[in-house]
Amino acid sequence: MVAAETRPGEGTRGLIMEQLAVAPRTAKDLAEIFDIQESAARGHLERLEERGLVRPTFSREGVGRPRKRYRLTEAGQELFPRKYEVLLDSIIDQVVAREGEGYISALFAGAARQIARKIVSEVPKRAGRAERAQALAAALNQLGFRASVEMSPAGELTIVRNNCIFRHSALSHAYLLCEVFDRHLTEELLGQSGLDVDLKDSITRGGMHCTHLVQLR
């Protein structure tokens, strides 16, 4: 969770981040822009640096000590609004119109397995079901799903996701995201193909969570 004072445009630190998005600034520059003490501006920059959102750079300008300017880090830049889903939705519609639903389904299946293989490479090759289940939960949380995974004695997994990172696109392309992508991602992460993955509840259907039941062989 990002603190309100470090969201771009909110609070003094958020406003400072907006200034740094335009150009690197010194503490003195920011003090003049916001009509505050230079020591206060420096304090805000230090807090932002501790959070990994800004970093100092030094440049020599004429005679004297190099000037210390702050710029946004990649993490700081990522706090600004993104609209990836708008582009994704448009691309999906274009591909379906040109190549058909079978083609786009194959693309999503391949993408899910590619993402999963990168994560699975960190799981021990001889990992059992319990280890793979935990790896599945960790992988989903790494992607931002806020997931929990439970396994019954009968070998059934219950996967509960409290956040949908594809919510916008899933609302208009539920089959691709909630069925094709999720099933292939789960199969690859668990190391089993042809699993019975049943979507019991979904955020896109108005539910509070996305709940998948997976029958393991």
N, C-alpha and C positions, 0 to 999 in steps of 0.2 A: 504494500500500500504506500502510495506517494503522499507525503505530508502536504497539506494544502498550501503551506508557505513556499513549497518548492515546485508547485505547478506553474507553468508559464502563464503570466498574466495575473496571478493571484498572490497578494502580499508583496512586500518589498523584494524578497528573494525571487519570486516569480517574475516581477517586473525587471529585475536585474538580468534574469535569464533571457528575457525578450530582447534586452539591449545587446547582450552578448551574441544573440543569434544574428544580429545585424553586422556586428564587427567586434573584434577584441577590444576590451576597455581596461583602463587602469582604475584603481580604487578612487583616484582623484577625479577621473572622468565621471564615474558613477555618482560620486558625492555631489558634483556640480549639477548633474542631470536631475537628481532626486532631491536636491537641496537638503542634504544631510551631512553630518560630520564625516570626514574621510576615515576616521577610526571606525565609525559605524559601518560604512561601506566595506571596509576591510574585514570586519567581523562577519558580515553576511557572506562575503566571498570565501572566507575560511570555512564557514559551515557548509557551503555548497561544495567546496573542495573535499571536505571530509566525507561527503555523500558520493563523491566520484562524479559530480555533475559538471564541474569546471576544473580547469588546470591552468597554472600560470605559464606564461612564455616570456622570454626575455629578448629584447632587441636593443641594439646600440644605436643611438641617434645623436651623432655629433660627439662632443667631448662630455665626459662624465660617465656615471654609472649607467648600465643598461636599464631601460624602462621595463617594469613588470606589468604585463598585460594579461588579462584572463580571457580564456575562450571556452566555449562549451566542449565537453567531451562527447563521445558517441552516445553514452548513456544519457547525457543531458539533452542531446538532440532528439533522442527517442521519446522524450516526454511531450514533445509537441504533437498536436493532432495528426493522425495518419488516416487515410481513407483507402487502404489497400482493397477493402471489400468492394468498392465501387468498380475498380479495374477488374477484379476477379469475376464479379457478376457479369460484366460486359464480355469478358473473354469466354466465359462459359456459354453465354447465349450465342456468341459468334461461332464457336466450335460446334455446338449442337446443330445450329442452322446449316453449317457446311458439311459436317461429317456424321452427324447423327448421335443419338444417346449412347449407343454401344461404344463408340469411339471415346467419348468423354468419360464414360465409366471406366474404361481401360486405363485412361490417363490418370484418373484419381486413384485407382487401385495401385498403379505403379508408383505414384507419388507417395502414397501411404507406406508402401513396403520400403521405399528408398529411405524415408524418414526413420522408419523402425529399424532398418539394418544399421544405421549409424549409431542408434542407441544400444542395440543388441550387442554390438561389438564390445561393449563395456561389461556385459554380463558373462560370468564364467561359463565355459562351454558345457560343463557337467552340472550346471545349476538344475535343481529340482523344481517341481511345480511351485512350491512356496516361494522360492527365491525369484522365479520368473514372475510370479504374481506381484511381489514387491517391486521388482524391476519395472513392471507395467505401471504400477502406481507412480513410481518415481519419474518414469518417462512422461506420463500424462501431466504430472505437476510441473515438470521441466518445460513443457509446452504451454503451461498456463491454465490447465483444466481444473485445478483444485480438486483432485480425485482421491477417492479411497477405494480399496479393493479388499474384499473378504472372500475366503474360500471355504466351502462347506465340506464336511467329511465325505460327501458323495462325489466330490470333484466338480462342484458347480461354483463358478466365480460370479460375484455380484460386484459390478463396477459402477460406482456412483460419482458423477461429475457435477460439481456445484457451479461450474462456469463453462460456457461454450465460447471458445475463442473464435469460432466461425459463425457466431449467432446471426449476423446480418445476412450472410450468404446462405446459411442453413434455412432461414425463413423462406427463401425463394427457391432453393435447390436442396430440399431436405433429403431426397433419396441419395444424392451424390455424397453429401457430407455425413448424414446420420446412418446410412446403410453401407454404401460402397466403401467410403474412406475408413469409417470406424471398424468395419469387419476386417478389412485387409490389414489395417494397423494392428489390431488385436491379434490376428493370426500370426503375423510376423514377429511380434514382440513375445508371444508365447511359444513360438517355434512349432506351431501345428497349423496345417492347412485344413480347409473344409470344416471349420468349427461352426457349431450352431450358436450364433450370436443373436439374441433376441432383445430388441429395444422395448423395454417395458414402459418407460416414461421418458418424456423429452421436453426440454425447455422450449423448443419450437412449437410444441403442441400446447403450450401454456402451463407446463409443469414447473416445479421449483428446481428439479434436477433432471439430469439425463441418467437413466438407470439401464444398464445392459446386464443380461444374464448370459453367461457363457458356459456351455456344456463341454467339459474337457473329456478327452478319451483316455 
